[in-house]
Amino acid sequence: RAVTSNASLDVSFHDESPNNSEGGGRGGLPTLVEDEEDEETVADHREIRLLRERRQLRMTMAEEEKHLNYHLTGVVVNSILIFITLIVIICIATTGGMCVHDKRTPNPFKRDQIEICNACQGTSGVCEICTDSLTQCYYPY
């Protein structure tokens, strides 16, 4: 059969000559057994491809689930830290202020801060009394 230049560009062109490697048997025509084998091969390839895709999807879902667990843990830890911080802020704010007496480290949770700074009682606002014998600083909130 003569092949023209237009036929060689045609994608659907199929060579049915006896030396064709696709079909065997009688003069290049596929036999019934070969058709069944080709169908089984196609079905096997399709099944393998589907199984591969399924495995990849399972792996992807497992990775995403792991990342979601990490994010959930982070959200819970951050929420707990925020709650603790708010409780500490509220506890410190209820004391009314902080007194530094004789340059000792103050306890911001003590409720009697103004009594510790007895020289600052009766004043409003920041009170800093620094003398040779006494150092008291009261900082209200």
Stockholm file with secondary structure:
# STOCKHOLM 1.0

chainA/1-141         RAVTSNASLDVSFHDESPNNSEGGGRGGLPTLVEDEEDEETVADHREIRLLRERRQLRMTMAEEEKHLNYHLTGVVVNSILIFITLIVIICIATTGGMCVHDKRTPNPFKRDQIEICNACQGTSGVCEICTDSLTQCYYPY
#=GR chainA/1-141 SS CCCCHHHHHCTTCCCCSTTCSSCCSBTTBCCHHHHHHHHHHHHHHHHHHHHHHHHHHHHHHHHHHHHHHHHHHHHHHHHHHHHHHHHHHHHHHTTCEEEEETTCCCCTTCSCHHHHSGGGTTCCSCEEEECSSCEEEEEEC
#=GC SS_cons         CCCCHHHHHCTTCCCCSTTCSSCCSBTTBCCHHHHHHHHHHHHHHHHHHHHHHHHHHHHHHHHHHHHHHHHHHHHHHHHHHHHHHHHHHHHHHTTCEEEEETTCCCCTTCSCHHHHSGGGTTCCSCEEEECSSCEEEEEEC
//
